[in-house]
Amino acid sequence: MSRMSRTLLVLTCVSLVALWFSGYGRPVEESNQLVRYDGKTLIVEGKVWVRQGAWRSDPPFAQGRILLRWRAPFRAEFDELLKRYSLCLIDTRPGDIAAVAVPAGFEYQWANALSVEPPVDYAAMDTENLQATTQCTPRPQVAEAKGIPVPEEEPFELVVRKLVFEQYQEIKDAGGLPVMSTATGRQTVLNPTVYDVRKETCARIPQSPPGNYECEVVIRISLSPDGSDPSEQGARISVKWDPSGKWVR
């Protein structure tokens, strides 16, 4: 092997080692049974979040920290969300902004995963405070083997909205909703587009375990193929408390 080849090999090994210890490839300790790390892949309650693209092309951002803005009326739910995934709140800033610690190399994955949660308005990288501290005390894991007790409060509106949107997304993912026309006897497939969901009431289902509710909602929905001419319709959805610590259908 030539001297130049040996030099290139050494430089390549040094680069890979530096990459490993910078967090992009380092094994992450898994301290929450709802969260798993597999290489660069984040798995949150079974949902996979993968970092897309080459990280070298990104603008500089703080390692091990992301910024989240919570929806103003739902600060308590935001705190519970962080506790649920054992994420650490570093500090808060004007504008309902929170700096949250995440494992280095998983900033984008966690930002994407949390951006779809109801209490979160948006998530972003911290491109300004590159040298700010990421030290904080991790929040305790919420989900225990014995399960989490049923909350005293009924499901919040944001929770019900999320479940309704998920329900209709599943219909779309399954190819639509087959319906039979009573006038022609022909079957057609509807692909409803939901624009908004408003919770009216939630009532305990009689003779059912605690945490079982039937919620009445008003859905702004379009049944047109192009999503035009939406109208409001009343609907019901069953919501129950899962021992893992969340509301499900």
Secondary structure, DSSP 4 states (H G I P E B T S, - for coil): --HHHHHHHHHHHHHHHHHHHTTSS-------TTEEEETTEEEETTEEEE--S-GGGSPP--TTEEEEEE-GGGHHHHHHHHHHTT-EEEEEETTTEEEEE--TT-HHHHHHHHHTSTTEEEEEE--S-TT-----PPPPP---TT-PPPPSSPPPHHHHHHHHHHHHHHHHHTT-EEEE-TTT--EEEE--EEEEEEEEEEEEPTTS-TTEEEEEEEEEEE-STT--S-EEEEEEEEEEEETTTEEE-
